Amino acid sequence: MGEVLGKILVVDDDEVIRQLIAVNLTLEGFQVETAYDGQNCLDRVLDVMPDVITLDVMMPRLDGWMTATRLRGDEETRHIKVVLITARAQEDDKRRGLGIGVDAYLTKPFDPAELIQVVRDLALATRSG
């Protein structure tokens, strides 16, 4: 059993996608927790204290935009790396994400290998920084 690469909080209202991401990251050596929407993410984030959060944009109750904004606005969570995952790949969305201060942006359908690479890079940056 190797060293855990980092702790990831996977946030998506679609259980299939949530499990797909969680399984891929777990196999890669990450410790993974999940949340089913943005509010659930905010409720759990201080308990989990992840290195990286993967955040779906389109969710009920609290979408990815608002969730990322609140994470960035809170002293205790602003350091956590955020990867936005969305079906919408317009430049406006990317600019909005960068404006909020998200660390990476993936478009659905995403390549699990690309997701793993992005998360790994961000987790390593967190641990070495």
C-alpha positions in Angstrom: 0.0 0.0 0.0 1.7 3.2 -1.2 1.3 6.7 0.2 -2.0 8.4 -0.3 -1.6 10.9 -3.1 -4.1 13.3 -1.5 -7.6 13.7 -0.4 -10.3 14.5 -3.0 -13.9 15.6 -2.6 -15.9 14.7 -5.7 -19.1 16.7 -6.1 -21.7 15.8 -8.7 -25.5 15.3 -8.5 -25.3 12.4 -11.0 -24.4 9.3 -9.0 -23.0 7.5 -12.0 -20.5 10.2 -12.8 -19.7 10.7 -9.1 -18.9 7.0 -8.8 -16.9 6.9 -12.0 -14.7 9.8 -10.9 -14.4 8.4 -7.3 -13.4 4.9 -8.5 -10.8 6.2 -11.0 -9.2 8.4 -8.4 -9.3 5.7 -5.7 -7.6 3.3 -8.0 -5.0 6.0 -8.7 -4.2 6.1 -4.9 -6.3 9.1 -3.7 -8.5 9.1 -0.7 -11.9 10.1 -2.0 -15.0 11.5 -0.4 -18.2 12.4 -2.3 -20.9 15.0 -2.1 -24.1 15.1 -4.1 -24.4 18.8 -4.7 -22.9 22.2 -3.8 -24.6 22.6 -0.5 -23.6 19.1 0.6 -20.0 20.0 -0.5 -20.0 23.1 1.7 -21.6 21.2 4.6 -18.8 18.6 4.5 -15.7 20.5 3.3 -14.3 21.4 6.7 -14.7 17.8 7.9 -13.0 16.3 4.8 -10.4 19.1 4.2 -9.6 17.9 0.7 -6.5 18.9 -1.3 -8.7 19.0 -4.4 -12.4 19.3 -5.1 -13.9 18.2 -8.4 -17.1 20.3 -8.9 -19.9 19.7 -11.4 -21.3 23.0 -12.6 -25.0 22.1 -13.2 -26.4 20.9 -9.8 -29.6 21.5 -7.9 -29.7 23.7 -4.7 -26.3 25.2 -5.2 -24.5 25.0 -8.5 -20.8 24.8 -9.1 -20.3 28.5 -9.7 -21.8 29.5 -6.4 -20.1 26.7 -4.6 -16.7 27.7 -6.0 -17.3 31.3 -5.2 -18.2 30.4 -1.6 -15.1 28.2 -1.2 -12.9 31.0 -2.5 -14.6 33.5 -0.2 -13.9 31.6 3.0 -10.5 31.9 4.7 -10.6 28.2 5.7 -11.3 26.8 2.2 -9.8 29.3 -0.2 -6.5 27.3 -0.5 -8.3 24.2 -1.7 -7.7 23.4 -5.4 -11.0 23.4 -7.5 -11.6 21.6 -10.8 -14.8 22.6 -12.5 -16.5 19.9 -14.6 -19.1 21.1 -17.0 -21.0 20.1 -20.2 -20.6 23.7 -21.3 -17.3 24.6 -22.9 -18.0 28.2 -24.0 -15.2 30.7 -23.5 -17.6 32.8 -21.3 -17.7 29.9 -18.9 -14.0 29.5 -18.8 -13.5 33.2 -18.2 -16.1 33.0 -15.4 -14.3 30.1 -13.8 -11.0 31.8 -14.0 -12.6 35.0 -12.6 -13.8 33.0 -9.5 -10.3 31.5 -9.2 -10.9 27.9 -10.1 -7.6 26.0 -10.8 -8.7 23.8 -13.7 -11.6 23.3 -16.1 -12.8 20.1 -17.7 -15.5 19.6 -20.2 -17.9 16.6 -20.2 -17.6 14.1 -21.6 -14.1 14.1 -20.1 -11.3 11.5 -20.4 -10.8 9.9 -17.0 -7.0 9.8 -17.7 -7.0 13.6 -18.2 -9.1 14.1 -15.0 -6.6 12.0 -13.0 -3.6 13.9 -14.4 -5.2 17.3 -13.6 -6.1 16.2 -10.1 -2.7 14.6 -9.5 -0.9 17.8 -10.6 -3.0 20.0 -8.4 -2.7 17.6 -5.4 1.1 17.5 -5.8 1.2 21.3 -6.1 -0.7 21.5 -2.8 1.6 19.0 -1.0 4.8 20.5 -2.2 3.6 24.1 -1.8 
